[in-house]
Amino acid sequence: MERILLSSPHMSGNEQTYINEAFETNWIAPLGPNVVRFEKDIANYVGVKSAAVTDSGTAAIHLALSVLGVGKGDTVFCSTFTFVASANPVLYLGSDIVFIDSEPETWNMSPVALYRGLKEAEKKGERPKAIIVVNLYGQSAKMDELLEVANRFNVPIIEDAAESLGSEYKGKKSGSFGKLGIYSFNGNKIITTSGGGALVSEDEDLIEKAVFLATQARDNAPHYQHSVIGYNYRMSNVVAGIGRAQLEVLDERVSQRRAIYDRYHQELSSIDGINFMPELENTMSNRWLTTLTFDPAIVRFSPYDLMDLMSKKNIESRVLWKPLHLQPLFVNKKFYEHNQEENSVSEDLFSTGLCLPSGSNMTEIQQEYIIHSLKKLLSKRLLVNQL
C-alpha cells in the first residue's frame, strides 16, 4: 500500500471556479472579491462580527498580540502543550512568555494553573498583557472557566483555534470566545488554502486595526506614509478563492473526521492500555486528528517505537506536541503545573501519546489497514498477562 499520510489536503472540487474568477477578472493582487467574501463567510460561520484573512495562522497571532498592545517588556501567558507557532509571535514582539500546563479532561490549558500563575503575577505587579489559549487537536479548552479566571484579573484571551475550526463549545463555535480568535488553513488542517489563516473578533475596531497593520500600516495620505511598524500579512485573492470553496464543505469534513475517530475508537478502545483523547461534555470536537495515549505499565513501547514501526508499514503517525517549556528555545521560562503534587499533565501526554492518520480523504480500506497493523503491533508489545 502506498504511504498513508497523517492529514493531507482534501479539495472540494469547486476551488478552481473561484481561482478562475480571480484570473478572468485579473484580481491577482493581494486583495479582491474572494478575500472580501471569504472574510464575510468566515465571520458568519463562526458567529462573530468581523474577520480578516492572513497569509498564515502565525501572522494572525502576531496581529492579535499587536492590536492588544503587547510589546517589549510585556508578558504573555501561553498554553505549553502546543506547536511553537502559538508562542513565537510573543518573541517577535520582544515580550516575555510564561507557560501554563494542560489539564486531563481536554488536554488544554488548566484553569487551576492559570489562576495560580495570574495570582502570583498580580502580587509581583507583573500582570500579563494577554493569554493565548490553544484548542488542541480539535478539542476546545474549558473556555468558561478560563474566561472567568482571565476576567477576574482583567487579562484578554486570544483563542488559538488553529486546529479546531468547526468544533463547538456549549453550542458556540470554537474560536469565538476570546477577545480575538485565530484559525489556520495550513495544508494539513481540516480545510486548507495551502497556507493561510484568519483573525476573528466581535470587536470590529480590533479587526480594522489588524488589517491596517497587515497591509504595511499605510497612513491615510496621498503618498506612502507610515507612522508605525506594519507587516505584509494579507491573504491573496487567489488563495482566498481556494478558501471559499473549502469553507463550503467544512461541516462535511468535520463529519468525516469524526467518523474516522469513531471507527478507530470502536476497533481499538477495548485494548488494555489505550486511551483516546476525551471529548468534554457539551462540546463537539472536529477530531482534526485522532490521538491516543498508551499506558506504559501495560504497553511495552514508547510512541517513538510505534511511530517507527508504523512508518515501515507506510503509515505516517506522529507523537504528541513536545511541551514548549521543554523546548531549547524557551529554556528557563516560567511554567505553572496543573497539580504541583503530581507530574506535569502536558509532559505525561508527550511521553505517552500518538496521532493516527485522520485525513478526510483517507479511504475505509486504508483505515482498516492502519487498524489491523496497529493491532498486530500491539499484540506483540503488550506485557504478559497485562501485568
Secondary structure, 3 states (H helix, E strand, C coil): CCCECCCCCCCCCCHHHHHHHHHHCCCCCCCCHHHHHHHHHHHHHHCCCEEEEECCHHHHHHHHHHHCCCCCCCEEEEECCCCHHHCHHHHHCCCEEEEECECCCCCCECHHHHHHHHHHHHHCCCCCCEEEEECHHHCCCCHHHHHHHHHHCCCCEEEECCCCCCCEECCEECCCCCCEEEEECECCCCCCCECCEEEEECCHHHHHHHHHHHECCECCCCCCCECCCCCECECCHHHHHHHHHHHHCHHHHHHHHHHHHHHHHHHHCCCCCEEECCCCCCEECCCCCEEEEECCCCECCCHHHHHHHHHHCCECCEECCCCHHHCHHHCCCCEECCCCCCCCHHHHHHHHEEEECCCCCCCHHHHHHHHHHHHHHHHHHECHHHC
